[in-house]
Amino acid sequence: PSGLPGRRGPRNLAFAEDIDNGYADIAFPGVAETLRRGEVEPARLETLDLAQRIRMAAARLDQAAAALSGVSAGTPAGARAGAPGR
């Protein structure tokens, strides 16, 4: 991934220091900062990119959970018979 727009170092798309205030953190900085600047189309593109990355991460987590529990991928861990809390 190329990281956050306008920054050389930070690559975390969920949390980063606020580009306008280095002492504060901001959630979803690519989306929040483009919206703050009134850049609607870049904000839309950042949102689409972020959503795709979250879907990819969720799929990997589902695969990991399946590998650890012996359940086929795509089946939520809590849905299997005998899962804790059932």
Buried (B, 14 or more C-beta within 10 A) or exposed (E): EEBBBEBEEBEEBEEBBBBEEEEEEBEBBBBBBBBBEEBEEBBEBBBEBBEEEEEEEEEEEBEEBBEEEEBEEEEEBEEBEEEEEE
